[in-house]
Amino acid sequence: MLFILFIFAPQSHALQMNLYISGLDRFITEDDLRPLFEKFGKIKSIRIAKDPGTKESLCYGFVEMEEKSAAIKALSLNAATVKGTDIKVNIAKVKSSSNPFNKPKFGRRF
């Protein structure tokens, strides 16, 4: 008798192409970041987090690269100086919707 076991593992952080960028100056734009990351490969998207009320930068953002190898190479920008501030570049962590601790603490309970 032959048994085949399939194991579905969560996606590894090493396989992610989404980078978390912190330490950004509040006046840095997506257009300022684009040439820095384009050196390493094609960019899928750039998003700088902004306050919903004031539309001011929250000094962090995300750069999604099209290829995994480009994202890994772009990690070399960690501690680079951009417009006078040192930025940090890391692989973005994946939010797990199955984690019970991510649920809101307030609101209706059924």
N, C-alpha and C positions, 0 to 999 in steps of 0.2 A: 504494500500500500504506500502510495506516494502522497505526501502532504506538502503543499506549497503555502508558505506563510508570507503575506505581504505586510510590510510595516510602513506606515505613513508617518514620517517624522515631520515636525514643524520645520518651516523654512529656516535655514541657518542664517545667522547674521552675516556670515562670511559671503553668502550668496546675494546679499542685498545690493542694490544699485543706488539706493537713496542715502544721501549724506546729510548729516545734521551739522549746521554751521552756527557756532555761537561766538559771542564777543564782537559782534558787528557794531560798527558805529551807527548811530541812529539815522544818519543821512546817507548811508550806503544804499544803492538801488540794485535791482536785478541786473541792470546794464553794467554796473561796476563789477559785479561778480562774474559775468559771462566770460570775459577774456581770460580770467584766471583759470577757470575750469575747462574752457575749450582747448587748452593746451594738452589736456589728457584724453580727450575724445568728445564724441557728440553728446550734447546735453539734451535730455528729454524735457525737463522743466526746472525752473528756479522760482521759489516762493519765499518771500521774506514775510515773517509773521508781523501783523499789524494790529494795533488796538482797534477794536470795532467802533468805538466811539470817536476817538480823535484821529484815527488813521495813521498814527505815528508808529514807527518801527518799534518792535519789542526786542530788537537787537539779536535776533536769531532767525534762522531760516533753513530751507532744505534745497538741495541741488540733487536732482535725479539724473543719473547718467544712463545712456542707452546700453552700455556694455559694462559687465562686472569688472573686467580688467581695468577699464578707465576709472571706475570708482575707486578701486584699490590704489591705482597710481595717484589719484587726486588726494588721497590721505596724506601725501607728502606736503600739502599746504598747511597742515596742522602747525600752529605757531607762526604762520606767515604774518607779515605786517601789511594791512590794507587800510589806506587812508589814515595812517597814524595809530591804528589799534591792532593788537595781536588777536587773530581769530583762532578758533579751535575747530577742527574738522574731524568728525567721527562718523562711523556707520550709524545710521538712524535705527533706533530700536523699533521693533514691530509691536504695535498695540494688539493685545489679544482680547477679542470680544468675549471669550469664554472665561476670562478671569473675573470671579465674583467681586473682587475688590475695585474694579473699574466702574461699578454701577453707581449711580447717583445716590447720595445719602438722604436727600430730601425729596419731597414730592408725595404723590399718592401711593398708598400701599393697598394692594388688593388681596 
